[in-house]
Amino acid sequence: MSEQTAAPAAATEPDATEPAAAPPPLPQLPPTPPTPPASPRPPRRILRAVARWTVAVLVLGGVGAGTAYEITAMERTDVPGLATESDGRWEYPRLSLPALPAGRPRPFNKDNTAEIHYADLRELLLPAPAGATVDKKLAGGWVSTRQFVSEYEKEYREDIAATLRDGALRHIAARGWTMPDGTASRVYLLRFNSTAFAQAFLDDRYIGASAGDPLVGAPDPDLDEAWAGEGKVAGTTAYLFAEAKPFGSAQVRQSYLAAGDTVALIVQSRKGSGGTPRVPFHQTVILQNQLLG
């Protein structure tokens, strides 16, 4: 049986013949407040200037931070000009170790049990500091045994030369200079056939607890008690001596460095009652020791 669906009632429409009722009046809105005047805009050139200064400050800040980190991360000896005026240090050039022949290790590398220096000995010499006048006879090249023994009193020279001759000395490199204040420096590097021969030279000439053979003008130097071993390189040994007052016309300071197959002699002297300054002498010993290590 089908279901009957009721038809929806027709919508009642207003009679078009009757007038339409008037719509209710709209509510009154408050008056719109006046728009505030716009803030004066800075000229375009001022905006560009501000932007440029902002970028400049950021860049300089970054560069400054990087430079500060680089300097504070470096060893003191890597910045040779730092505080030289206040504590008396000399301004040495930035130091670097010379290149080695292919396959050859540094002297105190674990693979170099003989502690041999394979680099050119002349390139291991400490360079002269800023302001120095270089000695033309000791300009960083090879020198003779005669030149080396001339640093000692005459009566000892022949014996020292014989010890070097019998001790398998290979060669000697040297550099000398004089600073504006009159301090004269000489650095000698002596390479032997082995570490044993280098140590034998020091032992034969009584270098250790005493300065051994006297240098010219320094008959009886004392141990440098102010030396505390700063900058000491593992495997090397430094012996420092200085003339005590009263000394002659010039105070002589000297140091022997033992580094594997190489022995270094450093001599500094300055005429006058004030003596030879201690700080640059210690600085020179430290830097030369680092080059040999």
C-alpha positions as CSV (number, residue, x, y, z in Angstrom):
1,M,0.0,0.0,0.0
2,S,1.6,3.3,-1.1
3,E,2.0,6.2,1.4
4,Q,0.3,9.5,0.7
5,T,2.7,12.5,1.2
6,A,1.0,15.8,2.3
7,A,1.8,18.8,0.1
8,P,3.4,21.6,1.9
9,A,1.3,24.6,2.6
10,A,1.9,27.5,0.2
11,A,3.8,30.4,1.6
12,T,1.6,33.4,2.3
13,E,2.7,36.3,0.2
14,P,1.8,39.9,0.9
15,D,-0.8,41.4,-1.3
16,A,0.8,43.7,-3.8
17,T,-2.1,46.0,-3.7
18,E,-1.5,46.9,0.0
19,P,1.2,49.4,0.8
20,A,4.4,48.0,2.5
21,A,5.1,48.9,6.0
22,A,8.0,51.4,6.5
23,P,11.2,49.9,7.9
24,P,12.3,50.8,11.4
25,P,14.8,53.6,11.7
26,L,18.6,52.7,11.9
27,P,20.4,53.3,15.2
28,Q,22.5,56.4,15.4
29,L,26.3,55.6,15.4
30,P,28.8,57.8,17.2
31,P,30.7,60.2,14.9
32,T,34.0,58.8,13.6
33,P,37.1,60.4,15.3
34,P,39.4,62.4,13.1
35,T,42.4,60.4,11.8
36,P,45.6,61.5,13.7
37,P,48.2,63.1,11.5
38,A,51.0,60.7,10.2
39,S,54.3,60.8,12.0
40,P,56.9,62.6,10.0
41,R,59.0,60.0,8.1
42,P,62.8,60.4,8.3
43,P,64.4,61.3,5.1
44,R,65.6,58.3,3.0
45,R,69.3,59.3,3.3
46,I,69.1,59.1,7.1
47,L,67.6,55.6,6.9
48,R,70.4,54.5,4.6
49,A,73.1,56.0,7.0
50,V,71.6,54.2,10.0
51,A,71.6,50.9,8.0
52,R,75.2,51.4,7.0
53,W,76.4,52.1,10.5
54,T,74.4,49.1,11.9
55,V,76.2,46.7,9.4
56,A,79.6,48.3,10.1
57,V,79.2,47.8,13.9
58,L,78.2,44.1,13.4
59,V,81.1,43.5,11.0
60,L,83.7,45.2,13.3
61,G,82.3,43.4,16.3
62,G,82.8,40.1,14.5
63,V,86.3,40.9,13.3
64,G,87.3,42.2,16.8
65,A,86.1,39.0,18.5
66,G,87.9,36.8,16.0
67,T,91.2,38.8,16.4
68,A,91.0,38.7,20.2
69,Y,90.5,34.9,20.1
70,E,93.4,34.4,17.8
71,I,95.8,36.4,19.9
72,T,94.7,35.0,23.3
73,A,94.9,31.4,21.8
74,M,98.5,31.9,20.7
75,E,101.5,31.3,22.8
76,R,103.3,34.3,24.2
77,T,106.3,33.7,22.0
78,D,104.0,33.7,18.9
79,V,103.4,37.4,19.5
80,P,107.0,38.6,19.8
81,G,106.1,42.3,19.9
82,L,103.7,41.9,22.9
83,A,104.9,43.9,26.0
84,T,108.4,44.2,24.7
85,E,108.6,47.8,25.8
86,S,107.5,47.2,29.4
87,D,109.5,44.1,30.3
88,G,112.6,44.5,28.0
89,R,111.9,41.7,25.6
90,W,113.1,42.0,22.0
91,E,110.8,41.9,19.0
92,Y,111.8,38.7,17.2
93,P,110.2,37.7,13.9
94,R,107.4,35.1,14.1
95,L,109.2,31.8,14.3
96,S,108.4,28.6,12.3
97,L,110.2,25.3,12.0
98,P,111.8,24.5,8.6
99,A,110.6,21.8,6.3
100,L,112.1,18.3,6.7
101,P,113.2,15.9,4.0
102,A,110.5,13.6,2.9
103,G,109.9,10.8,5.4
104,R,112.2,12.3,8.1
105,P,110.7,13.0,11.6
106,R,111.4,15.8,14.1
107,P,114.3,15.1,16.5
108,F,112.1,14.2,19.4
109,N,109.4,12.3,17.5
110,K,108.7,8.8,18.8
111,D,110.0,7.5,15.4
112,N,113.3,9.3,15.8
113,T,115.0,7.4,18.7
114,A,118.4,8.7,17.7
115,E,117.2,12.3,18.2
116,I,118.7,13.5,14.9
117,H,118.1,16.9,13.4
118,Y,117.3,16.3,9.7
119,A,116.6,20.0,8.9
120,D,119.3,22.3,7.6
121,L,121.1,23.5,10.7
122,R,121.3,27.1,9.4
123,E,117.5,27.2,9.3
124,L,117.4,26.3,13.0
125,L,119.3,29.4,14.0
126,L,117.3,32.0,15.8
127,P,116.8,35.1,13.5
128,A,118.0,38.5,14.7
129,P,115.4,40.7,16.4
130,A,114.0,43.9,15.1
131,G,116.5,46.8,15.2
132,A,119.6,44.6,15.4
133,T,122.8,45.1,13.4
134,V,123.8,41.7,12.0
135,D,127.4,40.6,12.4
136,K,128.8,40.2,8.9
137,K,131.1,37.3,10.0
138,L,128.2,35.5,11.7
139,A,125.4,36.1,9.2
140,G,123.7,32.7,9.6
141,G,125.9,30.5,7.6
142,W,128.6,27.9,8.3
143,V,131.6,28.9,10.4
144,S,134.9,27.2,11.1
145,T,136.0,25.5,14.3
146,R,138.6,28.3,14.7
147,Q,135.8,30.9,14.8
148,F,133.9,28.9,17.4
149,V,136.9,28.4,19.8
150,S,137.7,32.2,19.5
151,E,134.9,32.7,22.0
152,Y,137.1,31.1,24.7
153,E,140.3,32.2,26.5
154,K,143.4,31.5,24.4
155,E,144.9,28.8,26.5
156,Y,141.8,26.6,26.1
157,R,141.3,26.9,22.4
158,E,143.5,24.1,21.2
159,D,142.1,21.6,23.6
160,I,138.5,22.5,22.7
161,A,139.4,22.2,19.0
162,A,140.9,18.7,19.6
163,T,137.8,17.6,21.5
164,L,135.6,18.7,18.6
165,R,138.0,17.0,16.1
166,D,137.9,13.7,17.9
167,G,134.2,14.0,18.8
168,A,132.8,13.6,15.3
169,L,131.7,17.2,14.8
170,R,129.9,17.6,11.5
171,H,129.5,21.3,11.1
172,I,128.8,24.6,12.9
173,A,126.3,27.3,12.0
174,A,126.3,30.8,13.7
175,R,124.6,34.1,13.8
176,G,125.5,37.3,15.6
177,W,124.0,40.8,16.1
178,T,124.2,43.9,18.2
179,M,121.2,45.8,19.6
180,P,120.9,49.6,19.8
181,D,121.6,49.5,23.5
182,G,125.0,47.8,22.8
183,T,124.0,44.3,23.8
184,A,126.0,41.9,21.5
185,S,124.7,38.3,20.9
186,R,126.3,35.3,19.3
187,V,124.5,32.0,18.7
188,Y,126.4,28.8,17.6
189,L,124.8,25.5,16.7
190,L,127.2,22.5,16.7
191,R,125.9,19.2,15.1
192,F,127.6,15.9,15.9
193,N,127.3,12.5,14.3
194,S,125.2,11.3,17.1
195,T,123.5,12.3,20.4
196,A,126.2,10.4,22.3
197,F,129.0,12.5,20.7
198,A,127.1,15.7,21.5
199,Q,126.7,14.8,25.1
200,A,130.3,13.7,25.3
201,F,131.4,17.1,24.2
202,L,129.5,18.7,27.1
203,D,130.9,16.1,29.5
204,D,134.5,16.5,28.3
205,R,134.5,20.2,28.6
206,Y,132.9,20.1,32.1
207,I,129.7,21.9,31.1
208,G,126.9,21.2,33.5
209,A,127.2,22.2,37.2
210,S,129.8,24.8,36.0
211,A,130.3,26.7,32.8
212,G,133.4,24.7,31.9
213,D,136.0,26.4,29.7
214,P,135.9,30.2,30.4
215,L,134.8,32.5,27.6
216,V,136.8,35.6,26.8
217,G,136.1,38.2,29.5
218,A,134.2,35.7,31.8
219,P,136.8,33.8,33.8
220,D,134.4,32.5,36.5
221,P,130.7,32.7,35.8
222,D,128.0,31.6,38.2
223,L,124.8,29.6,37.6
224,D,122.0,31.9,36.6
225,E,119.7,31.5,39.6
226,A,117.0,33.6,38.1
227,W,116.5,30.9,35.4
228,A,113.4,28.8,36.1
229,G,113.4,26.7,33.0
230,E,110.6,28.6,31.2
231,G,109.9,27.4,27.7
232,K,111.8,24.2,28.2
233,V,111.2,21.7,25.4
234,A,110.9,18.0,26.4
235,G,114.1,16.1,25.7
236,T,116.3,19.2,25.8
237,T,118.5,20.6,28.5
238,A,119.5,24.2,29.2
239,Y,122.5,25.4,31.3
240,L,122.6,29.2,32.0
241,F,125.5,31.2,33.5
242,A,126.2,34.8,34.2
243,E,129.1,36.8,35.6
244,A,128.4,38.1,39.1
245,K,129.4,41.6,40.3
246,P,132.0,42.9,40.2
247,F,132.5,42.1,36.5
248,G,134.9,43.7,34.0
249,S,134.1,46.2,31.4
250,A,131.2,44.1,30.2
251,Q,129.0,41.4,31.9
252,V,128.9,38.1,30.0
253,R,125.9,35.8,30.0
254,Q,126.1,32.4,28.4
255,S,124.0,29.3,27.9
256,Y,124.6,25.8,26.6
257,L,121.6,23.9,25.1
258,A,121.7,20.1,24.6
259,A,119.2,18.9,22.0
260,G,119.8,15.4,20.6
261,D,122.8,15.5,18.2
262,T,123.1,19.3,18.5
263,V,124.7,21.6,21.1
264,A,124.0,25.3,21.1
265,L,126.2,28.1,22.7
266,I,124.5,31.5,23.3
267,V,126.6,34.4,24.4
268,Q,125.4,37.9,25.2
269,S,127.4,40.8,26.7
270,R,127.1,44.6,27.1
271,K,129.6,47.1,28.2
272,G,128.9,49.3,31.2
273,S,128.2,49.0,34.9
274,G,124.6,48.2,34.3
275,G,125.5,44.7,33.0
276,T,123.7,42.6,30.3
277,P,119.9,42.6,30.6
278,R,118.5,39.3,31.9
279,V,115.1,39.3,30.2
280,P,116.2,39.4,26.6
281,F,118.8,36.8,27.4
282,H,116.3,34.4,28.8
283,Q,114.0,35.2,25.9
284,T,116.7,34.3,23.4
285,V,117.5,31.0,25.2
286,I,113.8,30.0,25.2
287,L,113.2,30.7,21.5
288,Q,116.4,29.0,20.4
289,N,115.5,26.0,22.5
290,Q,112.1,25.8,20.9
291,L,113.6,25.8,17.4
292,L,115.9,22.9,18.4
293,G,113.0,20.9,19.9
